[in-house]
Structure formats: structure tokens, C-alpha cells
Amino acid sequence: MIDLFSFGFSSSLTAVQGLLMPALFFLLIGLAVKKAKLITDVKKSAKESTLNVKIFLFDSFAMSPVIILVSLTVNSFFQWHGWTLVSQESWSELPKEIVIVIAVFAGDFIGYWRHRLEHTWILWPSHAVHHSDTQMTWFTLQRFHPVNRITTTAIDSAFLLALGLPPFAVIANGFVRHYYGYFIHADLPWTYGWLGRIFVSPAMHRWHHAADYRFFQTNFATVFSVFDQVFGTHKVPGPCDSKLGVTDQIEASLIGQLGYMFRKKSYRRGRKPR
């Protein structure tokens, strides 16, 4: 018990330290883009941000050991059965930079389809927590139900392990998609112009969080918008001016957020017009 407590505390401390650089980065961007309006926006998002902090601290303290266990279990399972489509020797023949690009692209591909699955009745009740933030900021990326984190880790890891990608590429994929995830959740109006046909922009992902049924099943990718275009879910009419959040009745408290997925009626609707 003491060891688990110490591990949880250490994980929380490490997680908090990992937020310092992103916080400084987005503070500087906010000052450059919004100037004095930044203070108003920070005050407006204070309540939601406080809840995000609570979920983040609970997740980093209580769930870190579980996430690590899930990762190790999936890894051991694939190694034991030898279920890989491509051998690691084949990957070693390519330049590391190319392998990393492939890993991020493959990671975004499985992330796209896993995200679409999260918007179906079976996984939506846990994923709804992430969407319940009505004042989305970069820190919304930390607002995830623990069960949602477990399913994400299991699905994404299984796919990347099946490809036989080397550890450095898997780590690089996680690093790139995580930190780019911060960026697309930031309260920025950028659409990227023509570049938005290749990469996911903050505006594109903000539409994904819109409390507007026309966008509930759109913009699932994290890095490459090409997946949404190819599979018919790309929709970016311009900078997002819609209200954000969900139509689900989720209590804005730590217990309410964590307990929502355990309510029977949460599985009757899914994210659809209502």
C-alpha cells in the first residue's frame, strides 16, 4: 500500500512538472494572440479548468500504475504470441526519421478509428467526460475518464505492436501526438488555410467539441486531417464560433464526471441529435 501511494505521488509530481513547459508556451501564445483579452478568457474558463485539474490529479495519482500495467500486458501478449505484421529487423533497414514519421502516421490512423469508436454507444459514456468541458483550452487534453485512458492505451498499443514498430518510434509517436494534442485543444482561431487539408488545426478540433449535432461525428484525427477527408468526416466551415460541450447531463464535479459512465441511461443515447 505504501509503495502504491509513493508511486502515485511520484507519478503526480512528474505529471505536474510535465505541464510547466506547455503552460508557459500557451501563456506566451495567448498573450501574443489575445493580448488583454486573455485575462477575461482565463477567468471565464476558471471553473472548468479547476475541474480539469481535479480529474488530472486523480488520474495521474490513481491510474498511472494501471496504465503501465495495461501497456506491459499488451506488450507481453504480442511478444508471447509473436503477432507482428512487420519484423523489427525490417524497420531497422529504414532511417530512424522515416520510421518515426510512419509511426506517427500509423498512430494517427488507429487513433482516428479508435476515436470514432469512442463516439458510439459502447465507449461514449467514458469519452463524454472529455467533451463536457464547455470552455475548452489546451488543458482540456487532461480531462479524460480513467476508463477512456485504459481503452485508448490498449487499442493504440495493440495496433502499433502489431506493426512491430521499434520502441523509439512508439515513444516518438506518443510524444508527438500528445503534445500536438495540447495545441489543437488550445483556444485559437487558426484554420491553417490550405495546410488544413493536411494537418488538424485548432479550429478543426474545436468544431469536433461543438455542442452542435451537425459536428458530433466529424473531425476525429489528431495530427493528419487527411484521414477525416478520406473517410468523409472532415468539416471545417471556418473558425469555430459554436458553443462547446455535450448534450448529456453530466454533473460538473469530480464524482459526477467519473460516475457518469456507470449510469445505465448513459448507454441509451450516444452522441447524437436530441
C-alpha positions in Angstrom: 0.0 0.0 0.0 2.8 2.4 0.9 4.6 1.5 -2.4 1.5 2.2 -4.4 1.0 5.5 -2.5 4.6 6.5 -3.2 4.3 5.6 -6.8 1.1 7.5 -7.2 2.6 10.6 -5.5 5.7 10.3 -7.7 3.6 10.0 -10.8 1.5 13.0 -9.9 4.6 15.1 -9.2 6.2 14.1 -12.5 2.9 14.8 -14.4 2.7 18.3 -12.8 6.3 19.0 -13.7 5.5 18.0 -17.3 2.8 20.6 -17.5 5.1 23.6 -16.8 6.6 24.0 -20.3 3.2 23.6 -22.1 1.7 26.1 -19.6 4.4 28.7 -20.4 4.2 28.0 -24.1 0.4 28.6 -24.3 0.6 31.6 -22.0 3.0 33.2 -24.4 0.8 32.3 -27.4 -2.3 33.6 -25.6 -0.6 36.9 -24.8 0.5 37.3 -28.4 -2.9 36.4 -30.0 -5.4 37.7 -27.4 -3.4 40.3 -25.5 -5.5 41.8 -22.7 -8.5 39.6 -23.7 -6.5 36.6 -22.3 -7.3 37.7 -18.8 -11.0 37.7 -19.5 -10.8 34.3 -21.1 -8.8 32.8 -18.3 -11.4 34.0 -15.8 -14.2 32.6 -17.9 -12.6 29.1 -18.1 -11.5 29.1 -14.4 -14.3 26.8 -13.2 -13.9 24.2 -15.9 -10.1 24.4 -15.6 -10.4 23.7 -11.8 -12.4 20.6 -12.6 -9.8 19.6 -15.2 -7.1 19.9 -12.5 -9.0 17.6 -10.2 -9.5 14.9 -12.9 -5.9 15.3 -13.9 -4.6 14.8 -10.3 -6.9 11.8 -9.7 -5.8 10.3 -13.0 -2.1 10.8 -12.5 -2.2 9.5 -8.9 -4.6 6.6 -9.1 -4.4 5.4 -12.7 -0.7 5.6 -13.6 0.0 2.1 -12.2 -3.0 0.7 -14.1 -2.0 2.3 -17.4 1.6 1.0 -17.1 0.2 -2.5 -16.3 -2.1 -2.4 -19.3 0.8 -1.3 -21.6 3.0 -4.1 -20.2 0.3 -6.7 -20.5 -0.5 -5.8 -24.2 3.2 -5.8 -25.0 3.8 -9.2 -23.3 0.8 -10.7 -25.1 2.1 -9.7 -28.5 5.6 -10.8 -27.7 4.4 -14.2 -26.4 2.3 -14.9 -29.5 4.6 -13.2 -32.0 1.7 -11.4 -33.6 3.6 -8.8 -35.7 2.9 -7.9 -39.3 6.4 -6.4 -39.8 9.6 -7.6 -38.1 11.7 -5.1 -36.2 14.6 -6.1 -38.4 12.7 -4.7 -41.4 12.2 -1.4 -39.6 15.9 -1.2 -38.8 16.7 -1.0 -42.5 14.9 2.4 -42.8 16.3 5.7 -41.5 15.0 6.4 -38.0 13.4 9.7 -39.1 11.3 7.8 -41.7 10.3 5.2 -39.1 9.1 7.9 -36.7 7.0 9.6 -39.4 5.4 6.2 -40.3 4.8 5.6 -36.5 3.0 9.0 -36.1 1.0 8.4 -39.3 0.0 4.9 -38.2 -0.7 6.1 -34.7 -3.0 8.8 -36.0 -4.7 6.2 -38.3 -5.6 3.9 -35.4 -6.3 7.0 -33.2 -8.8 8.1 -35.8 -10.7 4.8 -35.8 -10.5 4.4 -32.1 -11.8 7.9 -31.7 -14.8 7.1 -33.9 -15.4 4.1 -31.7 -15.4 6.4 -28.7 -18.4 8.2 -30.3 -20.5 5.1 -30.4 -22.8 4.0 -27.5 -20.3 1.5 -26.1 -17.5 3.9 -25.3 -19.2 7.3 -25.4 -20.2 7.3 -21.7 -16.5 7.4 -20.7 -15.4 9.6 -23.6 -18.2 12.1 -22.8 -16.1 13.4 -19.9 -13.5 14.8 -22.3 -16.3 16.6 -24.3 -18.1 18.0 -21.3 -15.6 21.0 -21.0 -17.7 24.0 -22.1 -14.6 26.3 -22.1 -12.1 24.3 -24.0 -8.4 25.2 -23.5 -5.1 23.3 -24.1 -5.5 21.8 -20.6 -8.8 20.0 -21.7 -6.5 17.3 -23.1 -6.1 16.2 -19.5 -9.8 15.8 -19.0 -10.3 12.1 -19.6 -12.1 9.4 -17.7 -9.7 6.8 -16.4 -11.5 4.1 -18.3 -11.2 6.1 -21.5 -7.4 6.2 -20.9 -7.3 2.5 -20.5 -9.2 1.7 -23.7 -7.0 4.2 -25.6 -3.8 2.7 -24.3 -5.0 -0.9 -25.1 -6.3 -0.2 -28.6 -3.5 2.1 -29.8 -0.7 -0.1 -28.3 -2.1 -3.3 -29.8 -2.1 -1.7 -33.3 1.4 -0.3 -33.0 2.8 -3.5 -31.6 1.1 -5.5 -34.4 3.1 -3.4 -36.8 6.3 -4.4 -35.0 7.5 -0.8 -34.7 10.6 -0.3 -32.6 10.3 1.2 -29.1 11.9 4.5 -30.0 9.2 5.0 -32.8 6.3 4.1 -30.4 7.7 6.6 -27.9 8.1 9.3 -30.5 4.5 8.7 -31.7 3.2 9.2 -28.2 5.3 12.3 -27.7 4.2 14.0 -30.9 0.5 13.1 -30.7 0.3 14.1 -27.0 1.9 17.5 -27.4 0.2 18.2 -30.7 -3.0 17.3 -28.9 -2.4 20.2 -26.5 -2.1 22.5 -29.4 -5.3 21.6 -31.2 -7.2 21.9 -27.9 -5.9 25.5 -27.4 -8.4 28.3 -27.7 -7.0 29.6 -31.0 -9.0 30.5 -34.2 -6.5 29.2 -36.6 -7.7 27.0 -39.6 -4.2 26.7 -41.2 -5.6 27.7 -44.6 -4.6 25.2 -47.3 -2.3 23.5 -44.8 -5.5 22.5 -43.0 -6.1 19.9 -45.8 -3.1 18.0 -44.4 -2.9 18.8 -40.7 -5.5 19.1 -38.0 -5.9 22.8 -36.9 -7.2 24.1 -33.6 -10.3 25.3 -35.4 -10.9 21.9 -36.9 -10.7 20.2 -33.5 -12.8 22.9 -31.8 -15.6 22.1 -34.2 -15.3 18.5 -33.0 -16.1 19.7 -29.5 -19.0 21.9 -30.6 -22.4 21.3 -28.9 -23.9 21.2 -32.3 -25.2 17.8 -33.6 -24.0 18.6 -37.1 -20.4 18.2 -35.9 -20.9 15.3 -33.4 -19.4 12.8 -35.9 -16.7 14.9 -37.5 -13.0 15.7 -37.2 -11.7 12.7 -35.4 -8.0 12.8 -36.3 -5.3 14.4 -34.0 -2.5 15.2 -36.4 -3.4 14.5 -40.0 -6.7 15.8 -41.3 -6.3 13.6 -44.4 -8.0 10.8 -42.5 -11.1 12.8 -42.0 -11.2 13.8 -45.6 -10.6 10.3 -47.0 -13.3 8.8 -44.7 -15.8 11.6 -45.1 -15.8 13.2 -41.6 -14.0 16.4 -42.4 -16.0 19.6 -41.6 -14.4 23.0 -41.0 -16.6 25.9 -42.1 -14.1 28.4 -40.6 -13.0 29.5 -37.1 -15.3 27.8 -34.5 -18.0 30.1 -33.2 -20.2 27.4 -31.7 -20.9 26.7 -28.0 -18.9 23.7 -26.7 -19.8 20.7 -24.6 -22.2 17.9 -24.7 -26.0 17.4 -24.6 -25.6 14.7 -22.0 -26.4 15.7 -18.4 -23.1 15.2 -16.7 -22.6 16.8 -13.3 -19.7 19.3 -13.2 -17.9 17.6 -10.3 -15.2 15.0 -9.9 -17.6 12.4 -8.7 -20.2 13.3 -11.3 -17.7 13.1 -14.2 -16.2 9.8 -13.0 -19.5 8.2 -12.2 -21.3 9.1 -15.4 -20.3 6.0 -17.4 -21.7 3.8 -14.6 -25.2 5.1 -15.1 -27.4 2.8 -17.2 -29.1 5.6 -19.1 -25.7 6.8 -20.3 -25.7 4.0 -22.8 -29.1 4.6 -24.3 -28.3 7.7 -26.4 -24.7 8.1 -27.6 -23.7 11.5 -29.1 -26.5 12.2 -31.5 -29.1 15.0 -32.0 -31.5 15.2 -29.1 
